[in-house]
Amino acid sequence: MPETEPWTLEHKVTWFVQVRTLNSRPDSEGARWRETEATGLVLAVCNCGLNTGWIPKADMTAQPALADVQQHAALIAQAETDRSQRCRS
Ligand SMILES: [Zn+2]
């Protein structure tokens, strides 16, 4: 049986943008409208368990958790490079 490398958790970050909606009351003709807008908060989660919680988009670079996310981006880029090199050989 061939040896295998150990199982590893890959870093796969997903970003969410928080939105809220405003539903109007029916107008004189019974029509309703809905308005949607971003609250200004964003959240990142990773397959490894990283979760920034809701953080202000404007303060993203000041959040310690985001530094982890940026490191994740570097790790993901490296993993994709390694993967493509493995596929070529
Ligand atoms: Zn991760």
PDB file of the backbone (N, CA, C, O) and the ligand in Angstrom, with CONECT records:
HET     ZN  A 101       1
ATOM      1  N   MET A   1       0.853  -1.192   0.000  1.00  0.00           N
ATOM      2  CA  MET A   1       0.000   0.000   0.000  1.00  0.00           C
ATOM      3  C   MET A   1       0.894   1.249   0.000  1.00  0.00           C
ATOM      4  O   MET A   1       1.796   1.351   0.832  1.00  0.00           O
ATOM      5  N   PRO A   2       0.660   2.199  -0.917  1.00  0.00           N
ATOM      6  CA  PRO A   2       1.513   3.392  -0.979  1.00  0.00           C
ATOM      7  C   PRO A   2       1.306   4.286   0.239  1.00  0.00           C
ATOM      8  O   PRO A   2       0.200   4.409   0.764  1.00  0.00           O
ATOM      9  N   GLU A   3       2.409   4.909   0.673  1.00  0.00           N
ATOM     10  CA  GLU A   3       2.316   5.852   1.800  1.00  0.00           C
ATOM     11  C   GLU A   3       1.584   7.102   1.346  1.00  0.00           C
ATOM     12  O   GLU A   3       1.700   7.517   0.193  1.00  0.00           O
ATOM     13  N   THR A   4       0.836   7.694   2.252  1.00  0.00           N
ATOM     14  CA  THR A   4       0.142   8.943   1.933  1.00  0.00           C
ATOM     15  C   THR A   4       0.614  10.026   2.885  1.00  0.00           C
ATOM     16  O   THR A   4       1.110   9.746   3.976  1.00  0.00           O
ATOM     17  N   GLU A   5       0.454  11.253   2.458  1.00  0.00           N
ATOM     18  CA  GLU A   5       0.764  12.382   3.329  1.00  0.00           C
ATOM     19  C   GLU A   5      -0.364  12.514   4.345  1.00  0.00           C
ATOM     20  O   GLU A   5      -1.477  12.058   4.084  1.00  0.00           O
ATOM     21  N   PRO A   6      -0.099  13.138   5.517  1.00  0.00           N
ATOM     22  CA  PRO A   6      -1.151  13.279   6.530  1.00  0.00           C
ATOM     23  C   PRO A   6      -2.267  14.213   6.065  1.00  0.00           C
ATOM     24  O   PRO A   6      -2.062  15.084   5.220  1.00  0.00           O
ATOM     25  N   TRP A   7      -3.446  14.010   6.637  1.00  0.00           N
ATOM     26  CA  TRP A   7      -4.570  14.905   6.354  1.00  0.00           C
ATOM     27  C   TRP A   7      -4.227  16.304   6.839  1.00  0.00           C
ATOM     28  O   TRP A   7      -3.663  16.467   7.921  1.00  0.00           O
ATOM     29  N   THR A   8      -4.559  17.302   6.056  1.00  0.00           N
ATOM     30  CA  THR A   8      -4.338  18.690   6.471  1.00  0.00           C
ATOM     31  C   THR A   8      -5.593  19.511   6.202  1.00  0.00           C
ATOM     32  O   THR A   8      -6.369  19.216   5.293  1.00  0.00           O
ATOM     33  N   LEU A   9      -5.768  20.546   7.014  1.00  0.00           N
ATOM     34  CA  LEU A   9      -6.886  21.468   6.802  1.00  0.00           C
ATOM     35  C   LEU A   9      -6.433  22.538   5.823  1.00  0.00           C
ATOM     36  O   LEU A   9      -5.479  23.264   6.100  1.00  0.00           O
ATOM     37  N   GLU A  10      -7.085  22.642   4.717  1.00  0.00           N
ATOM     38  CA  GLU A  10      -6.749  23.696   3.769  1.00  0.00           C
ATOM     39  C   GLU A  10      -7.430  24.988   4.197  1.00  0.00           C
ATOM     40  O   GLU A  10      -8.532  24.977   4.746  1.00  0.00           O
ATOM     41  N   HIS A  11      -6.752  26.098   3.936  1.00  0.00           N
ATOM     42  CA  HIS A  11      -7.321  27.401   4.254  1.00  0.00           C
ATOM     43  C   HIS A  11      -8.145  27.884   3.071  1.00  0.00           C
ATOM     44  O   HIS A  11      -7.616  28.134   1.988  1.00  0.00           O
ATOM     45  N   LYS A  12      -9.413  28.008   3.289  1.00  0.00           N
ATOM     46  CA  LYS A  12     -10.309  28.486   2.244  1.00  0.00           C
ATOM     47  C   LYS A  12     -11.206  29.541   2.867  1.00  0.00           C
ATOM     48  O   LYS A  12     -12.150  29.224   3.589  1.00  0.00           O
ATOM     49  N   VAL A  13     -10.901  30.800   2.579  1.00  0.00           N
ATOM     50  CA  VAL A  13     -11.594  31.923   3.210  1.00  0.00           C
ATOM     51  C   VAL A  13     -12.803  32.345   2.380  1.00  0.00           C
ATOM     52  O   VAL A  13     -12.729  32.468   1.158  1.00  0.00           O
ATOM     53  N   THR A  14     -13.902  32.559   3.066  1.00  0.00           N
ATOM     54  CA  THR A  14     -15.107  33.083   2.428  1.00  0.00           C
ATOM     55  C   THR A  14     -15.509  34.372   3.150  1.00  0.00           C
ATOM     56  O   THR A  14     -15.565  34.425   4.378  1.00  0.00           O
ATOM     57  N   TRP A  15     -15.783  35.397   2.362  1.00  0.00           N
ATOM     58  CA  TRP A  15     -16.206  36.687   2.923  1.00  0.00           C
ATOM     59  C   TRP A  15     -17.709  36.856   2.785  1.00  0.00           C
ATOM     60  O   TRP A  15     -18.312  36.455   1.790  1.00  0.00           O
ATOM     61  N   PHE A  16     -18.295  37.459   3.805  1.00  0.00           N
ATOM     62  CA  PHE A  16     -19.714  37.796   3.762  1.00  0.00           C
ATOM     63  C   PHE A  16     -19.861  39.294   4.003  1.00  0.00           C
ATOM     64  O   PHE A  16     -19.165  39.872   4.837  1.00  0.00           O
ATOM     65  N   VAL A  17     -20.764  39.907   3.271  1.00  0.00           N
ATOM     66  CA  VAL A  17     -21.088  41.323   3.457  1.00  0.00           C
ATOM     67  C   VAL A  17     -22.480  41.381   4.086  1.00  0.00           C
ATOM     68  O   VAL A  17     -23.440  40.847   3.529  1.00  0.00           O
ATOM     69  N   GLN A  18     -22.586  42.024   5.236  1.00  0.00           N
ATOM     70  CA  GLN A  18     -23.879  42.102   5.923  1.00  0.00           C
ATOM     71  C   GLN A  18     -24.786  43.109   5.220  1.00  0.00           C
ATOM     72  O   GLN A  18     -24.371  44.226   4.911  1.00  0.00           O
ATOM     73  N   VAL A  19     -26.020  42.700   4.973  1.00  0.00           N
ATOM     74  CA  VAL A  19     -26.999  43.600   4.359  1.00  0.00           C
ATOM     75  C   VAL A  19     -28.256  43.630   5.219  1.00  0.00           C
ATOM     76  O   VAL A  19     -28.528  42.708   5.989  1.00  0.00           O
ATOM     77  N   ARG A  20     -28.998  44.691   5.072  1.00  0.00           N
ATOM     78  CA  ARG A  20     -30.287  44.798   5.756  1.00  0.00           C
ATOM     79  C   ARG A  20     -31.322  45.268   4.749  1.00  0.00           C
ATOM     80  O   ARG A  20     -30.994  45.888   3.738  1.00  0.00           O
ATOM     81  N   THR A  21     -32.580  44.962   5.046  1.00  0.00           N
ATOM     82  CA  THR A  21     -33.643  45.338   4.123  1.00  0.00           C
ATOM     83  C   THR A  21     -34.686  46.178   4.853  1.00  0.00           C
ATOM     84  O   THR A  21     -34.874  46.073   6.065  1.00  0.00           O
ATOM     85  N   LEU A  22     -35.338  46.995   4.082  1.00  0.00           N
ATOM     86  CA  LEU A  22     -36.419  47.839   4.593  1.00  0.00           C
ATOM     87  C   LEU A  22     -37.651  47.554   3.740  1.00  0.00           C
ATOM     88  O   LEU A  22     -37.642  47.808   2.535  1.00  0.00           O
ATOM     89  N   ASN A  23     -38.707  47.030   4.352  1.00  0.00           N
ATOM     90  CA  ASN A  23     -39.940  46.730   3.632  1.00  0.00           C
ATOM     91  C   ASN A  23     -40.933  47.861   3.856  1.00  0.00           C
ATOM     92  O   ASN A  23     -41.211  48.240   4.994  1.00  0.00           O
ATOM     93  N   SER A  24     -41.458  48.391   2.773  1.00  0.00           N
ATOM     94  CA  SER A  24     -42.414  49.491   2.906  1.00  0.00           C
ATOM     95  C   SER A  24     -43.802  48.952   3.244  1.00  0.00           C
ATOM     96  O   SER A  24     -44.086  47.766   3.075  1.00  0.00           O
ATOM     97  N   ARG A  25     -44.651  49.847   3.722  1.00  0.00           N
ATOM     98  CA  ARG A  25     -46.065  49.501   3.868  1.00  0.00           C
ATOM     99  C   ARG A  25     -46.703  49.644   2.489  1.00  0.00           C
ATOM    100  O   ARG A  25     -46.202  50.401   1.658  1.00  0.00           O
ATOM    101  N   PRO A  26     -47.794  48.934   2.232  1.00  0.00           N
ATOM    102  CA  PRO A  26     -48.447  49.059   0.926  1.00  0.00           C
ATOM    103  C   PRO A  26     -48.852  50.510   0.672  1.00  0.00           C
ATOM    104  O   PRO A  26     -49.344  51.200   1.565  1.00  0.00           O
ATOM    105  N   ASP A  27     -48.628  50.966  -0.594  1.00  0.00           N
ATOM    106  CA  ASP A  27     -49.051  52.322  -0.939  1.00  0.00           C
ATOM    107  C   ASP A  27     -50.550  52.320  -1.247  1.00  0.00           C
ATOM    108  O   ASP A  27     -51.236  51.325  -1.010  1.00  0.00           O
ATOM    109  N   SER A  28     -51.047  53.426  -1.771  1.00  0.00           N
ATOM    110  CA  SER A  28     -52.498  53.552  -1.986  1.00  0.00           C
ATOM    111  C   SER A  28     -53.030  52.532  -2.994  1.00  0.00           C
ATOM    112  O   SER A  28     -54.222  52.225  -3.006  1.00  0.00           O
ATOM    113  N   GLU A  29     -52.127  52.003  -3.848  1.00  0.00           N
ATOM    114  CA  GLU A  29     -52.544  50.986  -4.826  1.00  0.00           C
ATOM    115  C   GLU A  29     -52.185  49.574  -4.362  1.00  0.00           C
ATOM    116  O   GLU A  29     -52.365  48.609  -5.105  1.00  0.00           O
ATOM    117  N   GLY A  30     -51.681  49.458  -3.143  1.00  0.00           N
ATOM    118  CA  GLY A  30     -51.366  48.149  -2.599  1.00  0.00           C
ATOM    119  C   GLY A  30     -49.975  47.653  -2.950  1.00  0.00           C
ATOM    120  O   GLY A  30     -49.587  46.552  -2.560  1.00  0.00           O
ATOM    121  N   ALA A  31     -49.227  48.460  -3.685  1.00  0.00           N
ATOM    122  CA  ALA A  31     -47.877  48.038  -4.074  1.00  0.00           C
ATOM    123  C   ALA A  31     -46.913  48.198  -2.901  1.00  0.00           C
ATOM    124  O   ALA A  31     -47.034  49.125  -2.100  1.00  0.00           O
ATOM    125  N   ARG A  32     -45.963  47.285  -2.815  1.00  0.00           N
ATOM    126  CA  ARG A  32     -44.949  47.350  -1.760  1.00  0.00           C
ATOM    127  C   ARG A  32     -43.578  47.401  -2.420  1.00  0.00           C
ATOM    128  O   ARG A  32     -43.419  46.961  -3.559  1.00  0.00           O
ATOM    129  N   TRP A  33     -42.610  47.923  -1.727  1.00  0.00           N
ATOM    130  CA  TRP A  33     -41.245  47.934  -2.230  1.00  0.00           C
ATOM    131  C   TRP A  33     -40.322  47.496  -1.115  1.00  0.00           C
ATOM    132  O   TRP A  33     -40.666  47.564   0.065  1.00  0.00           O
ATOM    133  N   ARG A  34     -39.158  47.052  -1.507  1.00  0.00           N
ATOM    134  CA  ARG A  34     -38.149  46.612  -0.541  1.00  0.00           C
ATOM    135  C   ARG A  34     -36.822  47.245  -0.929  1.00  0.00           C
ATOM    136  O   ARG A  34     -36.400  47.174  -2.083  1.00  0.00           O
ATOM    137  N   GLU A  35     -36.174  47.861   0.046  1.00  0.00           N
ATOM    138  CA  GLU A  35     -34.862  48.464  -0.178  1.00  0.00           C
ATOM    139  C   GLU A  35     -33.815  47.646   0.569  1.00  0.00           C
ATOM    140  O   GLU A  35     -34.028  47.263   1.719  1.00  0.00           O
ATOM    141  N   THR A  36     -32.678  47.374  -0.086  1.00  0.00           N
ATOM    142  CA  THR A  36     -31.587  46.616   0.527  1.00  0.00           C
ATOM    143  C   THR A  36     -30.329  47.462   0.517  1.00  0.00           C
ATOM    144  O   THR A  36     -30.019  48.122  -0.475  1.00  0.00           O
ATOM    145  N   GLU A  37     -29.599  47.438   1.638  1.00  0.00           N
ATOM    146  CA  GLU A  37     -28.349  48.183   1.684  1.00  0.00           C
ATOM    147  C   GLU A  37     -27.336  47.446   2.540  1.00  0.00           C
ATOM    148  O   GLU A  37     -27.704  46.677   3.428  1.00  0.00           O
ATOM    149  N   ALA A  38     -26.056  47.683   2.271  1.00  0.00           N
ATOM    150  CA  ALA A  38     -24.978  47.120   3.074  1.00  0.00           C
ATOM    151  C   ALA A  38     -24.876  47.905   4.381  1.00  0.00           C
ATOM    152  O   ALA A  38     -25.025  49.127   4.393  1.00  0.00           O
ATOM    153  N   THR A  39     -24.620  47.189   5.486  1.00  0.00           N
ATOM    154  CA  THR A  39     -24.513  47.860   6.783  1.00  0.00           C
ATOM    155  C   THR A  39     -23.123  48.422   7.014  1.00  0.00           C
ATOM    156  O   THR A  39     -22.919  49.240   7.910  1.00  0.00           O
ATOM    157  N   GLY A  40     -22.160  47.980   6.201  1.00  0.00           N
ATOM    158  CA  GLY A  40     -20.780  48.418   6.409  1.00  0.00           C
ATOM    159  C   GLY A  40     -19.954  47.407   7.176  1.00  0.00           C
ATOM    160  O   GLY A  40     -18.767  47.623   7.422  1.00  0.00           O
ATOM    161  N   LEU A  41     -20.590  46.283   7.562  1.00  0.00           N
ATOM    162  CA  LEU A  41     -19.867  45.232   8.288  1.00  0.00           C
ATOM    163  C   LEU A  41     -19.554  44.075   7.349  1.00  0.00           C
ATOM    164  O   LEU A  41     -20.342  43.750   6.461  1.00  0.00           O
ATOM    165  N   VAL A  42     -18.399  43.461   7.555  1.00  0.00           N
ATOM    166  CA  VAL A  42     -18.002  42.284   6.785  1.00  0.00           C
ATOM    167  C   VAL A  42     -17.516  41.210   7.748  1.00  0.00           C
ATOM    168  O   VAL A  42     -17.165  41.504   8.890  1.00  0.00           O
ATOM    169  N   LEU A  43     -17.499  39.970   7.283  1.00  0.00           N
ATOM    170  CA  LEU A  43     -17.097  38.836   8.113  1.00  0.00           C
ATOM    171  C   LEU A  43     -16.343  37.851   7.238  1.00  0.00           C
ATOM    172  O   LEU A  43     -16.717  37.615   6.089  1.00  0.00           O
ATOM    173  N   ALA A  44     -15.283  37.279   7.785  1.00  0.00           N
ATOM    174  CA  ALA A  44     -14.531  36.254   7.052  1.00  0.00           C
ATOM    175  C   ALA A  44     -14.504  34.980   7.887  1.00  0.00           C
ATOM    176  O   ALA A  44     -14.286  35.028   9.097  1.00  0.00           O
ATOM    177  N   VAL A  45     -14.722  33.854   7.242  1.00  0.00           N
ATOM    178  CA  VAL A  45     -14.587  32.554   7.895  1.00  0.00           C
ATOM    179  C   VAL A  45     -13.679  31.693   7.024  1.00  0.00           C
ATOM    180  O   VAL A  45     -13.610  31.860   5.806  1.00  0.00           O
ATOM    181  N   CYS A  46     -12.991  30.776   7.680  1.00  0.00           N
ATOM    182  CA  CYS A  46     -12.062  29.904   6.960  1.00  0.00           C
ATOM    183  C   CYS A  46     -12.359  28.458   7.306  1.00  0.00           C
ATOM    184  O   CYS A  46     -12.895  28.156   8.372  1.00  0.00           O
ATOM    185  N   ASN A  47     -12.011  27.592   6.412  1.00  0.00           N
ATOM    186  CA  ASN A  47     -12.158  26.155   6.630  1.00  0.00           C
ATOM    187  C   ASN A  47     -11.425  25.684   7.890  1.00  0.00           C
ATOM    188  O   ASN A  47     -11.810  24.676   8.483  1.00  0.00           O
ATOM    189  N   CYS A  48     -10.368  26.403   8.308  1.00  0.00           N
ATOM    190  CA  CYS A  48      -9.581  26.008   9.484  1.00  0.00           C
ATOM    191  C   CYS A  48     -10.247  26.454  10.783  1.00  0.00           C
ATOM    192  O   CYS A  48      -9.805  26.060  11.863  1.00  0.00           O
ATOM    193  N   GLY A  49     -11.307  27.272  10.703  1.00  0.00           N
ATOM    194  CA  GLY A  49     -12.003  27.713  11.897  1.00  0.00           C
ATOM    195  C   GLY A  49     -11.876  29.197  12.176  1.00  0.00           C
ATOM    196  O   GLY A  49     -12.562  29.718  13.055  1.00  0.00           O
ATOM    197  N   LEU A  50     -11.019  29.883  11.450  1.00  0.00           N
ATOM    198  CA  LEU A  50     -10.908  31.332  11.631  1.00  0.00           C
ATOM    199  C   LEU A  50     -12.256  31.985  11.387  1.00  0.00           C
ATOM    200  O   LEU A  50     -12.921  31.689  10.394  1.00  0.00           O
ATOM    201  N   ASN A  51     -12.664  32.868  12.284  1.00  0.00           N
ATOM    202  CA  ASN A  51     -13.907  33.620  12.125  1.00  0.00           C
ATOM    203  C   ASN A  51     -13.665  35.002  12.691  1.00  0.00           C
ATOM    204  O   ASN A  51     -13.456  35.149  13.896  1.00  0.00           O
ATOM    205  N   THR A  52     -13.691  36.026  11.839  1.00  0.00           N
ATOM    206  CA  THR A  52     -13.398  37.388  12.298  1.00  0.00           C
ATOM    207  C   THR A  52     -14.563  37.993  13.067  1.00  0.00           C
ATOM    208  O   THR A  52     -14.388  38.993  13.763  1.00  0.00           O
ATOM    209  N   GLY A  53     -15.750  37.401  12.951  1.00  0.00           N
ATOM    210  CA  GLY A  53     -16.932  38.082  13.473  1.00  0.00           C
ATOM    211  C   GLY A  53     -17.203  39.289  12.590  1.00  0.00           C
ATOM    212  O   GLY A  53     -16.420  39.602  11.694  1.00  0.00           O
ATOM    213  N   TRP A  54     -18.324  39.968  12.851  1.00  0.00           N
ATOM    214  CA  TRP A  54     -18.649  41.152  12.037  1.00  0.00           C
ATOM    215  C   TRP A  54     -17.689  42.268  12.399  1.00  0.00           C
ATOM    216  O   TRP A  54     -17.596  42.652  13.565  1.00  0.00           O
ATOM    217  N   ILE A  55     -16.974  42.795  11.414  1.00  0.00           N
ATOM    218  CA  ILE A  55     -16.042  43.898  11.638  1.00  0.00           C
ATOM    219  C   ILE A  55     -16.361  45.011  10.650  1.00  0.00           C
ATOM    220  O   ILE A  55     -16.801  44.740   9.533  1.00  0.00           O
ATOM    221  N   PRO A  56     -16.141  46.273  11.054  1.00  0.00           N
ATOM    222  CA  PRO A  56     -16.401  47.373  10.137  1.00  0.00           C
ATOM    223  C   PRO A  56     -15.494  47.280   8.914  1.00  0.00           C
ATOM    224  O   PRO A  56     -14.283  47.095   9.039  1.00  0.00           O
ATOM    225  N   LYS A  57     -16.087  47.410   7.745  1.00  0.00           N
ATOM    226  CA  LYS A  57     -15.307  47.343   6.510  1.00  0.00           C
ATOM    227  C   LYS A  57     -14.234  48.434   6.500  1.00  0.00           C
ATOM    228  O   LYS A  57     -13.120  48.216   6.024  1.00  0.00           O
ATOM    229  N   ALA A  58     -14.580  49.603   7.027  1.00  0.00           N
ATOM    230  CA  ALA A  58     -13.640  50.726   7.018  1.00  0.00           C
ATOM    231  C   ALA A  58     -12.433  50.460   7.913  1.00  0.00           C
ATOM    232  O   ALA A  58     -11.364  51.028   7.688  1.00  0.00           O
ATOM    233  N   ASP A  59     -12.588  49.598   8.931  1.00  0.00           N
ATOM    234  CA  ASP A  59     -11.498  49.333   9.886  1.00  0.00           C
ATOM    235  C   ASP A  59     -10.829  47.993   9.627  1.00  0.00           C
ATOM    236  O   ASP A  59     -10.115  47.490  10.495  1.00  0.00           O
ATOM    237  N   MET A  60     -11.037  47.411   8.477  1.00  0.00           N
ATOM    238  CA  MET A  60     -10.547  46.053   8.214  1.00  0.00           C
ATOM    239  C   MET A  60      -9.059  45.907   8.479  1.00  0.00           C
ATOM    240  O   MET A  60      -8.633  44.919   9.076  1.00  0.00           O
ATOM    241  N   THR A  61      -8.265  46.872   8.047  1.00  0.00           N
ATOM    242  CA  THR A  61      -6.816  46.718   8.171  1.00  0.00           C
ATOM    243  C   THR A  61      -6.346  46.852   9.611  1.00  0.00           C
ATOM    244  O   THR A  61      -5.224  46.460   9.934  1.00  0.00           O
ATOM    245  N   ALA A  62      -7.198  47.408  10.491  1.00  0.00           N
ATOM    246  CA  ALA A  62      -6.806  47.563  11.890  1.00  0.00           C
ATOM    247  C   ALA A  62      -7.172  46.343  12.727  1.00  0.00           C
ATOM    248  O   ALA A  62      -6.818  46.266  13.903  1.00  0.00           O
ATOM    249  N   GLN A  63      -7.881  45.388  12.125  1.00  0.00           N
ATOM    250  CA  GLN A  63      -8.332  44.217  12.869  1.00  0.00           C
ATOM    251  C   GLN A  63      -7.245  43.144  12.889  1.00  0.00           C
ATOM    252  O   GLN A  63      -6.778  42.726  11.829  1.00  0.00           O
ATOM    253  N   PRO A  64      -6.830  42.685  14.094  1.00  0.00           N
ATOM    254  CA  PRO A  64      -5.819  41.628  14.160  1.00  0.00           C
ATOM    255  C   PRO A  64      -6.251  40.371  13.402  1.00  0.00           C
ATOM    256  O   PRO A  64      -5.428  39.700  12.781  1.00  0.00           O
ATOM    257  N   ALA A  65      -7.527  40.064  13.458  1.00  0.00           N
ATOM    258  CA  ALA A  65      -8.003  38.849  12.783  1.00  0.00           C
ATOM    259  C   ALA A  65      -7.800  38.948  11.279  1.00  0.00           C
ATOM    260  O   ALA A  65      -7.595  37.941  10.603  1.00  0.00           O
ATOM    261  N   LEU A  66      -7.860  40.163  10.765  1.00  0.00           N
ATOM    262  CA  LEU A  66      -7.700  40.317   9.327  1.00  0.00           C
ATOM    263  C   LEU A  66      -6.274  40.008   8.893  1.00  0.00           C
ATOM    264  O   LEU A  66      -6.045  39.530   7.782  1.00  0.00           O
ATOM    265  N   ALA A  67      -5.312  40.285   9.777  1.00  0.00           N
ATOM    266  CA  ALA A  67      -3.929  39.935   9.452  1.00  0.00           C
ATOM    267  C   ALA A  67      -3.860  38.428   9.193  1.00  0.00           C
ATOM    268  O   ALA A  67      -3.166  37.971   8.285  1.00  0.00           O
ATOM    269  N   ASP A  68      -4.596  37.667  10.012  1.00  0.00           N
ATOM    270  CA  ASP A  68      -4.649  36.218   9.790  1.00  0.00           C
ATOM    271  C   ASP A  68      -5.238  35.925   8.424  1.00  0.00           C
ATOM    272  O   ASP A  68      -4.753  35.057   7.698  1.00  0.00           O
ATOM    273  N   VAL A  69      -6.291  36.658   8.079  1.00  0.00           N
ATOM    274  CA  VAL A  69      -6.935  36.435   6.789  1.00  0.00           C
ATOM    275  C   VAL A  69      -5.955  36.736   5.662  1.00  0.00           C
ATOM    276  O   VAL A  69      -5.902  36.017   4.664  1.00  0.00           O
ATOM    277  N   GLN A  70      -5.183  37.802   5.830  1.00  0.00           N
ATOM    278  CA  GLN A  70      -4.203  38.135   4.794  1.00  0.00           C
ATOM    279  C   GLN A  70      -3.135  37.050   4.707  1.00  0.00           C
ATOM    280  O   GLN A  70      -2.672  36.712   3.617  1.00  0.00           O
ATOM    281  N   GLN A  71      -2.744  36.505   5.866  1.00  0.00           N
ATOM    282  CA  GLN A  71      -1.805  35.382   5.843  1.00  0.00           C
ATOM    283  C   GLN A  71      -2.446  34.195   5.138  1.00  0.00           C
ATOM    284  O   GLN A  71      -1.785  33.456   4.409  1.00  0.00           O
ATOM    285  N   HIS A  72      -3.740  34.027   5.367  1.00  0.00           N
ATOM    286  CA  HIS A  72      -4.459  32.943   4.704  1.00  0.00           C
ATOM    287  C   HIS A  72      -4.370  33.111   3.190  1.00  0.00           C
ATOM    288  O   HIS A  72      -4.151  32.145   2.459  1.00  0.00           O
ATOM    289  N   ALA A  73      -4.540  34.338   2.736  1.00  0.00           N
ATOM    290  CA  ALA A  73      -4.486  34.584   1.291  1.00  0.00           C
ATOM    291  C   ALA A  73      -3.129  34.166   0.743  1.00  0.00           C
ATOM    292  O   ALA A  73      -3.044  33.589  -0.341  1.00  0.00           O
ATOM    293  N   ALA A  74      -2.060  34.459   1.497  1.00  0.00           N
ATOM    294  CA  ALA A  74      -0.723  34.072   1.065  1.00  0.00           C
ATOM    295  C   ALA A  74      -0.590  32.546   1.060  1.00  0.00           C
ATOM    296  O   ALA A  74       0.003  31.970   0.148  1.00  0.00           O
ATOM    297  N   LEU A  75      -1.145  31.902   2.086  1.00  0.00           N
ATOM    298  CA  LEU A  75      -1.080  30.440   2.160  1.00  0.00           C
ATOM    299  C   LEU A  75      -1.844  29.799   1.005  1.00  0.00           C
ATOM    300  O   LEU A  75      -1.402  28.813   0.415  1.00  0.00           O
ATOM    301  N   ILE A  76      -2.993  30.380   0.700  1.00  0.00           N
ATOM    302  CA  ILE A  76      -3.801  29.840  -0.393  1.00  0.00           C
ATOM    303  C   ILE A  76      -3.049  29.978  -1.708  1.00  0.00           C
ATOM    304  O   ILE A  76      -3.022  29.051  -2.516  1.00  0.00           O
ATOM    305  N   ALA A  77      -2.432  31.153  -1.920  1.00  0.00           N
ATOM    306  CA  ALA A  77      -1.684  31.376  -3.155  1.00  0.00           C
ATOM    307  C   ALA A  77      -0.540  30.375  -3.255  1.00  0.00           C
ATOM    308  O   ALA A  77      -0.284  29.826  -4.326  1.00  0.00           O
ATOM    309  N   GLN A  78       0.154  30.134  -2.129  1.00  0.00           N
ATOM    310  CA  GLN A  78       1.273  29.191  -2.124  1.00  0.00           C
ATOM    311  C   GLN A  78       0.768  27.771  -2.417  1.00  0.00           C
ATOM    312  O   GLN A  78       1.378  27.032  -3.190  1.00  0.00           O
ATOM    313  N   ALA A  79      -0.348  27.409  -1.792  1.00  0.00           N
ATOM    314  CA  ALA A  79      -0.902  26.059  -1.993  1.00  0.00           C
ATOM    315  C   ALA A  79      -1.286  25.853  -3.452  1.00  0.00           C
ATOM    316  O   ALA A  79      -1.078  24.777  -4.014  1.00  0.00           O
ATOM    317  N   GLU A  80      -1.857  26.908  -4.066  1.00  0.00           N
ATOM    318  CA  GLU A  80      -2.248  26.788  -5.474  1.00  0.00           C
ATOM    319  C   GLU A  80      -1.018  26.676  -6.367  1.00  0.00           C
ATOM    320  O   GLU A  80      -1.025  25.951  -7.362  1.00  0.00           O
ATOM    321  N   THR A  81       0.043  27.404  -6.000  1.00  0.00           N
ATOM    322  CA  THR A  81       1.292  27.303  -6.756  1.00  0.00           C
ATOM    323  C   THR A  81       1.850  25.892  -6.640  1.00  0.00           C
ATOM    324  O   THR A  81       2.237  25.283  -7.638  1.00  0.00           O
ATOM    325  N   ASP A  82       1.888  25.371  -5.400  1.00  0.00           N
ATOM    326  CA  ASP A  82       2.403  24.016  -5.174  1.00  0.00           C
ATOM    327  C   ASP A  82       1.586  23.001  -5.967  1.00  0.00           C
ATOM    328  O   ASP A  82       2.134  22.090  -6.587  1.00  0.00           O
ATOM    329  N   ARG A  83       0.255  23.175  -5.936  1.00  0.00           N
ATOM    330  CA  ARG A  83      -0.644  22.233  -6.609  1.00  0.00           C
ATOM    331  C   ARG A  83      -0.388  22.244  -8.122  1.00  0.00           C
ATOM    332  O   ARG A  83      -0.324  21.193  -8.761  1.00  0.00           O
ATOM    333  N   SER A  84      -0.243  23.462  -8.685  1.00  0.00           N
ATOM    334  CA  SER A  84      -0.052  23.547 -10.139  1.00  0.00           C
ATOM    335  C   SER A  84       1.310  22.961 -10.519  1.00  0.00           C
ATOM    336  O   SER A  84       1.458  22.359 -11.582  1.00  0.00           O
ATOM    337  N   GLN A  85       2.316  23.144  -9.632  1.00  0.00           N
ATOM    338  CA  GLN A  85       3.631  22.566  -9.918  1.00  0.00           C
ATOM    339  C   GLN A  85       3.566  21.042  -9.856  1.00  0.00           C
ATOM    340  O   GLN A  85       4.199  20.355 -10.658  1.00  0.00           O
ATOM    341  N   ARG A  86       2.793  20.512  -8.892  1.00  0.00           N
ATOM    342  CA  ARG A  86       2.648  19.056  -8.784  1.00  0.00           C
ATOM    343  C   ARG A  86       1.961  18.495 -10.026  1.00  0.00           C
ATOM    344  O   ARG A  86       2.302  17.415 -10.507  1.00  0.00           O
ATOM    345  N   CYS A  87       0.977  19.256 -10.539  1.00  0.00           N
ATOM    346  CA  CYS A  87       0.222  18.786 -11.709  1.00  0.00           C
ATOM    347  C   CYS A  87       1.097  18.755 -12.961  1.00  0.00           C
ATOM    348  O   CYS A  87       0.902  17.924 -13.848  1.00  0.00           O
ATOM    349  N   ARG A  88       2.082  19.690 -13.020  1.00  0.00           N
ATOM    350  CA  ARG A  88       2.945  19.759 -14.201  1.00  0.00           C
ATOM    351  C   ARG A  88       3.976  18.637 -14.207  1.00  0.00           C
ATOM    352  O   ARG A  88       4.383  18.168 -15.271  1.00  0.00           O
ATOM    353  N   SER A  89       4.409  18.196 -12.990  1.00  0.00           N
ATOM    354  CA  SER A  89       5.473  17.180 -12.948  1.00  0.00           C
ATOM    355  C   SER A  89       4.920  15.782 -13.107  1.00  0.00           C
ATOM    356  O   SER A  89       5.679  14.813 -13.095  1.00  0.00           O
TER     357      SER A  89
HETATM  358 ZN    ZN A 101      -7.559  29.153   7.619  1.00  0.00          ZN2+
END
